[in-house]
Amino acid sequence: MYLLDLLTAGDTPVEVTGAMRNAGMAGADGPANVLAALRVATSTEARGTGCVVVFAEEIHAARWVRKTHATSPTAFTSYPGPIGYVAEDRVQITARPAPSLTFDPHSATAAARTAIYTVGLGDDGTLLHALSDHVDGLVVAAFGAGHVPMACVDALADLAKRMPVVLATRTGSGPVLRHTYGFPGSESDLLERGLISGSTLDPVKARILLQLLLMTTADNDQVAQAFSALS
């Protein structure tokens, strides 16, 4: 969904929908979701909102939405919340995301390999060293507002000298901080060592953006500028 948002230029609405209950189950939600998505697609209100996800009559921006439950009809949620809703057959847009970065799909010609590394308690950075020769860019899914165990710091600093390393929060919402904490492995420490803030993107979306940037031959400074524009 976020990939569609990055590859779609112009103000034509692009909707993604589906069903959480199959057609043979009581309370199947597929037909209602498709109808709501069609209403959004044909609404002048929704123009300029980029790619959106329409589920349970809520409209979510692709850059913020996440699937947060395996089976619930309201599995798709976003922070700071839906940008609109469908009620009484009418589309209401209550918030408009800032214009997104967009890429020409034909410009993505370079080969690139990226990965997400999720830090854990007691992590000593050994696996980071193992990844270093196999990726062109890395997203670190860090604790809280952008923190990692102190034992990972040197490995991450070394990687950041060789490739773009994006610092994201594994919580799924909220920003990576910049200068609130100052201990080794804190967000300010890691950013000073060359890591790039993932801003409010979750690790999966940060990897999508990083992948596209590297496939369009962006260098480390251009990657940093692209992520900085999200703040």
Steps between C-alpha positions, in 0.01 A plus 500: 500500500778741587681388186194600294502837672863556403446394140176688431526861385213742454184543706298201377380298801645148533314268738598167651237286669410138565325283754581366844218243489447273203170498315379182671525645850232686692559872477720484189646846451631478143200649311468794740873573477497489119198731488663746740824493297306571181331795665841636601643440151222699335497780756647840423564533873763226487708649221851588605509264798737251334459127548250416772372186669123474540378249758203504738391834345822666617750663263866462596804661337738236365802657670341462845280190481596164649326168538490454876284190540495165322121457474307808617285687244661816638852360461627802307585794722723802476660763716403783536177346367286466187504792261129455433202270495194397303161565658154502345660441159707816529878529514632733768870592501595648837879527458730518200853356512779717367595411141708183485829438325437333165723294275485424131496117487716511186779676691546209740769325295775418751523172689473543878456275799362630829399341828335572834692420816289483816703554815427295810592506867856383548581542130878511454512601133637169370226465240559857385854404405362199313266722298761754402627323187156409370297823492525843341289670763350415838203603712543454874177434690603651831346518844266785590593830345818366335719313748721190474712300746841657556671186363349572156629855471844433350359258241234750394751785482724286279209411272395866473843581356442251219129527416179685597377375838151626590392516864129420546286421802364149522195624694314565174403862564651823619827666401863414551626767737812708430641650817304385805735224623878500489622163628700261275243339270247780539348677202728805521808279537407289197414800282833659587668177386347531153170314521205660319176570682202311362274773640146363543529210255475154649784260410313332213414830332848636566645201316269560202614860473866405547471229235355741244763762575784255453342362183505853361872527590455746787814550705513524880438876505200468266357222715539719808329792323206284393439372852550849644218627277261271690549691826 
